[in-house]
Amino acid sequence: MKLIAIDLDGTLLSSNGTISEGNVKAIKSAQEEGHVVAISSGRSLHDTREIMRRADITCPIITGNGAKSYHAEEYIHNLYFSDQVLDSMMDVLIDSGLYFEIYTKDGILVEENGREQLEQEIRDLGEDDPSWAEKVVEIQYQQHGLQYVPKYTDIDFAGKQVYKLFVMSFQKDELDKLRDQIADRTDISITTSGRQKLEIGHPEASKGHALELIADYFSVPLENTVAIGDNFNDLSMFEKAGVSIAMGNAEAEVKQRCTYVTGGHDEDGVAEAFRKYILNS
């Protein structure tokens, strides 16, 4: 029995945000052979569950870049910020003036003027064809479980179990400045799933750590685990897994740190990886 952990964006999901028939079939074939397939995403639990429901796939889920793992209607593990760390990070992010989202146990909080802020940043890029940036924003606003609020400063976070702070900006210098400002903090973890993104979590939250916990839960030795992904937040998973597979569309550095490279996410690259390296038949 193997445990296969698959990233969503840029990996299992096609550019249109859906899971192809070929990928669904490959996952179900692996499950029928007795393997455990898990989804491992930076997305929220609400959003990930909805994506899997639409694809008619039932499996364990790692969300929030390893902050939570969930199976059979219960948490395998659940990490979230302490009140003190959350208060400190909220001050930093509000002072930065950048767009950010707050992942809670009930959904994702977004300020009502957030989209307008991002659209202004895109206009400030001054590009002839900003469609790529507009698509990045559209993906964020297609998430399931968004909750709009007038201002974050009006929210009482008691009991909300905030587990991820997601920052997005097309102002590279400002994003780099924020990253440098928090880089040395030991009370948070920092990763990214794209060049316009900064993702902040509990210090123990990583896809790699969550993979270890799920492998232990299902009594699968780490050497029998497979990780499939495309971006920097997948590298911790690649480091722990027995076999790591990067997508054809993966970042160059990610491709350099894997066992194999498969096809792109718009070419059923996950299904190809299953056929070559996982399925018996």
N, C-alpha and C positions, 0 to 999 in steps of 0.2 A: 504493500500500500504506500502510495506517495501522497504528500500534501503539496498542492499547487496553489501558490498565492499570485493573484493577477491584479495588476493595477487597472484603473478604469480609463481616465483621460489620456489619449494618445496611445493607448494599449488595447484594451478590450472594446472601448467605444470608437466607432467610426467618426469621421469629421462631422457627420450630421447628428451626433449625440446618441446614436442607437447601437445596439449589439446585433451584429449580422447573424443571419440564419446559420452560416457556417460555423461561427464561433459558439453559438448556443448549442449546436449539435455536438461539437467537440467536447464542450463541458459536460453535457449529459452522457456522452459516451464514456468519458473518464469516470464519472460518478457510477455508471453501471458496472465498470470494471472494478469498483471498490475503492477508488481514490477519493481523497477529500479535496474539493476545490474551494478555495476561499477568495473573496474579493478583498483587495487591500488598496484603499483609496485615501486621498486627502479630503474627500468630500464628507459631508455630514452623514450621520446615520439615517436621518429622515430621507435625504436625497438618494442615498445609495440603496436603501430598501425599496424606494419607488422605482428606481432604474431596474432592479432585479425583478420586481413584481411585473413590470411591463414585458420583460423578456421571459417570464415564467421560469426563472431559475431560483432554486432554494439552496442556500449554502451559507456557511459562516461568513461574517463580514468584519473586516478591520477598517475603522474609519478615523478621520481626523489625524491622518499620518501616524497612526499607531496609538492614539489616545484611548481608543476603545476597541474591544473585540466583542462580538455579539453572535449568539447562536441559540436556536430553539427558544426564542423569546426571553433570553436572559444574557446578562453580561458575563463574559469570561474575565475581562478586566475593564476598569473604568478610571481613567486618570483625568483630573481637571485642576485648574489653578487654585491655589490658596487665595483667600480674600486679599491678603497683603500683596501678593505678586500681581494679582489682577488689577488692584488699585494703582500700583506703580506703573504697570504697562499701559493702562488706560491713559494715565497722565502723559506718558511718552508719546503715545500714538495721537492723542488729541493735539498735543503741542506740535507734532510733525505736520499737521494739516493735510495728511494723505488720506485717501479713501481706505476704510477698513470695515470688515464684517466680524461679527462676534458669534461664535458657535456655542450654543447652549444645549442643555438636555431637551429643550422644547422646540428647537429650531434655530434658524440663523437670523440674528438681528441685523438690520440694515437701516441706515438713516435715510429719510425720505428724499433728501437732496443728493444722495450718493451718485445716482446715474448721471444727473446733470453735471456733477463735478468731474466724472470720468469723461463725459462727452466734451467738456471744455478742454481737458487735457489733450484729447485727440485733435481738436481744432488747433490747439497750440503747437502740435507737431508740424503743422503746415505741409502735410504730405499730399501729393496729387491723388493718390489712391490709399485712403486710410481704412479700407474695408477689412484688412487683417485685424486692426485694432478694434474696430466695431464688432467683429466676430468674437474677440476675447471678452468684451463687455457683455455681449448677448448671452454667451455661455454662462456667465455668472448669474444673470437675471433669469435664466431658465431653471435654476435650481429649485427643487421641491422643498418646501418648508421655510421660505423666506417670510420674515415678520418685519414690517416697516414701522419705524418709530421716528418721532420728530427729532429727538436729540438723545444721544447716548447718556449725556450728563443727567437726564431725567429718570434714568432707569435704576431701580433697586435690584442689584444682582444677587441678593441673598437667596441661596437655594437654587440658583440657576445652573450651577455646575458648568461654568464656562471652560471649555476644553481646547479651544483654538481661536487665535486671532489671525485673520487673513487680511493682508495688506496688498493693495494693487495700485500701481502707478505707471504711467507712461513717461514720467520724469525720472530718467535713469539716475541722474545726479542726486535727486532727493531720496530715492529708494536706497541708493548706495550709502548715503549719509545716515539714514536710519539704521541700516544693517551694521555699519561701523559703530554706531552709538550703543547698540545692544549686544554686539558680538561677544563681549567678554563676560556677559552675565551667566552665572551658573544656575540660576533659578528658573531658566526657560530652555527650550530647545528651539533651534531655528533651522528651517529647511526651505526648499522652493520647488515648485512644479512648473515653473516658467519664468522667463526673463523679466516679466513685469510683476512678479509675485514674490511675497515674503510671507512665510507661514510660521507662526509662533505657537509653541505648545508647552505642555508640562515637561520638565527636564528629562523624564524617563520615557517620553513618548517618541517612538520611532517605529517605522514599519518593521525594522529588523527585530526589535524587542518584542513586538506583537507577534511576529512569526514564531519566535521561540515559545511564547506563551500558548499559542494555538497548537503548535507541534506537541508540546507537553500535554495539553488537554486531550488531544486525539492519540497520544502515545505513539507519535511518529518520530523516529530519530531525525535529527537535523540533516544528516547526509541523504535522507530520502525526501527532502523538500526541494521544490522548484519555485523560483521567483521569476515573474515576467513583468517587465516595466520599460519605461522610456525616459524617465527624468531623474533629477538629482535626489528627490525624496525617495526614490526606489533603491538607492545605493546601499543603505543600511540593510535592506532586505537581501540584496545581492551578496553582501558580505557574510550573511548567516546561512544562506541556502546552500544545499549540496550542489545544485545546478542553477545558474542564473542565465536568463535569456533576455536580451535587449531587442526592442523593436527596430525595424529598418528605419523608422523615422526618429529614433532616439537621438538625444544629444551625443555628440562625438565622444565626450569624456565617458559617458555611460556605456557606450559600445566598447570602449577600451577596457572596461572593468567587468566583463561578463564572460560566461562560458561559451555561449552561442549568440548569433544574431539571426533573427527570423525576419519575415516580411513586414511591411508597414501596416499600420492600423486600418488603412482603407483597403488592404489586400488580404484580409483574413489572416494576418500574421500570427495571431494567437492559435487559430485552428492549425496552421502550418506547424507551429511549434509542438502542439499536441501530437500531431501525426508523426513527426520526426523523433520526438524525444520522450513521449509519455505513453501513448496508446499502444497496446499490444498488437492489435490487428491492423 
